[in-house]
Amino acid sequence: MNYEEIMKKLEELGSNQTKRIFMNHGAKEPFFGVKVGDLKKLVKHVKKNHELALQLYESGNHDAMYLAGLSVNPKLMKKETLQDWAEKAYWYMPAEYTVAQVAAESDFALELAREWIKSEEEMVSVCGWSTYSNYVSITSDNELDVSEIRALLSKVKNTIHEEKNRVRYVMNGFVISVGSYIPELNEEAKNVAVHIGKVHVDVGNSACKVPLAKEYIEKVESKDRVGVKRKTCIC
């Protein structure tokens, strides 16, 4: 399928109900309101065409942008392209998922995560924290910079409640990721989770809730899954 055919198919798969849900979460026109499950069915038509995936993201249509993230080859992504993607991720879904997951599997994961975390732009900073969280979930412990991760845990502990809205959400997620995927830092992450307590995030007109980091990590522990890495973080 070419670009025009993909866009036509997305329009056919869209629904007003899904569109309303996404709008309640922060999505803006243009988009059709396609469920993620339906987007995944189209991946096979895009996956081997890197340029088509890039074209879909450039469309500015949320559904096409998300499909691009599911289909693109992270190892073919240039740093400049990822930077452009981050700047165009105008709400949390493309920032926390599309950009962060692709960046985490790219050759520039740490470089961009470190850079983006420091950004004053809310969604760019969101990309940064989420990229690092995803990177932790797929990277063996002996390749991780434990001292840097400790420093980031400390930053969360000291600043999370003063950060921008969605940045608070992904910082909380970072604590969960560290406690769940790095056995060496499990206790430290839980201590930070206890210190920060409940994290308040404005989730708009939706029923979404911010997970309590300590409870979430303990659920992972109860399943004996601490330190079990994922093969891919793109989903």
C-alpha positions as CSV (number, residue, x, y, z in Angstrom):
1,M,0.0,0.0,0.0
2,N,1.2,3.5,-0.8
3,Y,0.7,6.7,1.2
4,E,-2.6,7.6,-0.3
5,E,-4.0,4.0,0.2
6,I,-2.8,4.0,3.8
7,M,-4.4,7.3,4.6
8,K,-7.7,6.1,2.9
9,K,-7.6,2.9,5.0
10,L,-7.1,4.9,8.2
11,E,-10.1,7.1,7.4
12,E,-12.2,3.9,6.9
13,L,-11.0,2.5,10.2
14,G,-11.7,5.7,12.2
15,S,-14.7,6.1,14.5
16,N,-16.2,9.1,16.2
17,Q,-16.2,7.3,19.5
18,T,-12.5,6.6,19.4
19,K,-11.9,10.1,18.1
20,R,-13.8,11.6,21.1
21,I,-11.7,9.5,23.5
22,F,-8.5,10.7,21.9
23,M,-9.7,14.3,22.0
24,N,-10.4,14.0,25.7
25,H,-6.8,13.0,26.2
26,G,-5.3,15.8,24.1
27,A,-5.4,14.8,20.4
28,K,-6.1,17.5,17.9
29,E,-7.1,17.5,14.2
30,P,-6.2,16.1,11.8
31,F,-6.9,12.5,12.8
32,F,-9.6,9.8,12.2
33,G,-9.8,8.1,15.5
34,V,-8.3,4.6,14.8
35,K,-7.8,2.1,17.6
36,V,-4.3,1.0,18.2
37,G,-5.3,-2.6,17.6
38,D,-6.5,-1.7,14.1
39,L,-3.3,0.3,13.5
40,K,-1.2,-2.8,14.3
41,K,-3.0,-4.7,11.5
42,L,-1.6,-2.1,9.0
43,V,2.0,-2.5,10.1
44,K,2.7,-5.2,7.6
45,H,1.9,-2.8,4.8
46,V,4.4,-0.2,6.0
47,K,7.1,-2.0,7.9
48,K,9.5,-2.7,5.0
49,N,9.1,0.8,3.6
50,H,11.1,3.2,5.8
51,E,10.4,6.2,3.7
52,L,6.7,5.6,3.8
53,A,6.8,5.4,7.6
54,L,8.6,8.7,7.7
55,Q,6.0,10.2,5.3
56,L,3.2,9.0,7.6
57,Y,4.7,10.8,10.6
58,E,5.2,14.0,8.6
59,S,1.5,14.0,7.8
60,G,0.7,15.4,11.2
61,N,-2.3,13.1,11.4
62,H,-2.2,11.4,14.8
63,D,-3.3,8.0,13.5
64,A,-0.6,8.0,10.7
65,M,2.0,9.3,13.2
66,Y,1.3,6.4,15.6
67,L,1.4,3.9,12.7
68,A,4.7,5.3,11.7
69,G,6.1,4.6,15.1
70,L,4.9,1.0,15.0
71,S,6.4,0.4,11.5
72,V,9.6,2.3,11.3
73,N,13.0,0.7,11.6
74,P,14.6,2.4,14.7
75,K,18.1,1.5,13.5
76,L,17.6,3.5,10.3
77,M,16.5,6.6,12.2
78,K,18.8,9.6,12.1
79,K,19.3,11.7,15.2
80,E,17.9,14.8,13.3
81,T,14.8,12.9,12.3
82,L,14.2,11.8,15.9
83,Q,14.7,15.3,17.1
84,D,12.1,16.5,14.5
85,W,9.7,13.8,15.7
86,A,10.0,14.9,19.3
87,E,9.3,18.5,18.3
88,K,6.2,17.5,16.5
89,A,4.9,15.3,19.3
90,Y,2.3,17.8,20.5
91,W,0.5,15.6,23.0
92,Y,1.5,12.8,25.4
93,M,0.6,9.7,23.3
94,P,3.1,10.4,20.5
95,A,5.6,11.7,23.0
96,E,5.4,8.9,25.6
97,Y,4.9,6.1,23.1
98,T,5.7,6.8,19.5
99,V,8.8,8.9,19.8
100,A,10.1,7.5,23.0
101,Q,9.9,3.9,22.0
102,V,11.5,4.4,18.6
103,A,14.2,6.5,20.1
104,A,14.9,3.9,22.8
105,E,15.6,1.3,20.2
106,S,17.7,3.7,18.0
107,D,21.5,4.3,18.1
108,F,20.8,7.6,19.8
109,A,18.8,6.5,22.8
110,L,20.9,7.7,25.7
111,E,22.2,10.8,23.9
112,L,18.7,12.0,23.1
113,A,17.1,10.9,26.4
114,R,19.7,13.0,28.3
115,E,19.2,16.0,26.0
116,W,15.4,15.9,26.0
117,I,15.0,15.4,29.8
118,K,16.6,18.8,30.3
119,S,14.2,20.6,27.9
120,E,11.9,23.3,29.1
121,E,9.3,22.1,26.5
122,E,6.9,19.8,28.3
123,M,6.5,17.2,25.6
124,V,10.2,17.1,24.7
125,S,11.0,16.5,28.3
126,V,8.3,13.8,28.3
127,C,10.0,12.2,25.4
128,G,13.3,12.2,27.3
129,W,12.1,10.5,30.5
130,S,10.0,8.0,28.6
131,T,12.9,7.2,26.2
132,Y,15.1,6.4,29.2
133,S,12.4,4.3,30.9
134,N,12.0,2.3,27.7
135,Y,15.7,2.0,27.2
136,V,16.1,0.5,30.7
137,S,13.4,-2.1,29.9
138,I,15.3,-3.6,26.9
139,T,18.9,-3.1,27.8
140,S,21.0,-5.6,29.8
141,D,22.1,-4.3,33.2
142,N,25.8,-4.5,32.4
143,E,25.2,-1.9,29.6
144,L,23.4,0.5,31.9
145,D,25.0,3.5,33.6
146,V,23.8,2.8,37.2
147,S,25.3,5.9,38.6
148,E,23.5,8.1,36.1
149,I,20.2,6.2,36.8
150,R,20.8,6.8,40.5
151,A,21.2,10.5,39.8
152,L,18.0,10.6,37.8
153,L,16.2,8.8,40.7
154,S,17.4,11.5,43.0
155,K,16.2,14.2,40.6
156,V,12.7,12.6,40.6
157,K,12.8,12.4,44.4
158,N,13.6,16.1,44.7
159,T,11.7,17.7,41.9
160,I,8.8,15.6,40.6
161,H,6.0,17.6,42.3
162,E,7.3,20.9,40.9
163,E,7.6,19.6,37.3
164,K,5.2,20.2,34.4
165,N,2.1,18.1,34.3
166,R,2.9,15.2,32.0
167,V,6.6,15.3,33.0
168,R,5.4,14.3,36.5
169,Y,3.6,11.3,34.9
170,V,6.7,10.0,33.1
171,M,9.0,10.7,36.0
172,N,6.8,8.4,38.1
173,G,7.0,5.9,35.3
174,F,10.8,6.1,35.3
175,V,10.8,5.1,39.0
176,I,8.6,2.1,38.1
177,S,10.8,1.1,35.2
178,V,14.0,1.3,37.3
179,G,12.4,-0.7,40.1
180,S,11.0,-3.3,37.8
181,Y,13.9,-3.8,35.4
182,I,17.1,-3.3,37.4
183,P,17.3,-5.6,40.4
184,E,20.3,-3.7,41.8
185,L,18.2,-0.5,42.1
186,N,14.9,-2.1,43.1
187,E,15.1,-1.1,46.7
188,E,16.3,2.4,45.9
189,A,13.5,2.9,43.4
190,K,10.9,1.7,46.0
191,N,12.4,4.2,48.6
192,V,12.0,7.0,46.1
193,A,8.5,5.8,45.3
194,V,7.6,6.0,49.0
195,H,9.1,9.5,49.3
196,I,7.2,10.9,46.3
197,G,3.9,9.2,47.3
198,K,0.9,10.0,45.1
199,V,1.7,12.0,42.0
200,H,-1.0,14.3,40.9
201,V,-1.4,14.7,37.1
202,D,-4.2,16.4,35.2
203,V,-5.4,13.7,32.9
204,G,-8.1,15.9,31.3
205,N,-11.5,14.6,30.6
206,S,-10.6,10.9,31.1
207,A,-10.7,8.1,33.6
208,C,-6.9,7.5,33.6
209,K,-5.1,7.3,36.9
210,V,-1.5,7.8,37.9
211,P,-0.2,4.5,39.3
212,L,1.4,4.4,42.7
213,A,5.0,3.5,41.9
214,K,5.6,1.4,45.0
215,E,2.5,-0.6,44.5
216,Y,3.3,-1.2,40.8
217,I,6.8,-2.4,41.6
218,E,5.5,-4.7,44.3
219,K,3.1,-6.2,41.8
220,V,6.1,-7.0,39.5
221,E,7.9,-8.5,42.5
222,S,5.0,-10.7,43.3
223,K,5.1,-12.2,39.8
224,D,8.9,-12.7,40.2
225,R,9.4,-10.5,37.1
226,V,12.0,-8.0,38.5
227,G,14.9,-7.8,36.0
228,V,13.0,-9.6,33.2
229,K,13.7,-7.5,30.1
230,R,11.5,-7.0,27.1
231,K,12.6,-7.9,23.6
232,T,11.1,-4.8,22.2
233,C,9.5,-1.7,23.7
234,I,7.6,-0.7,20.5
235,C,3.9,-1.4,20.9
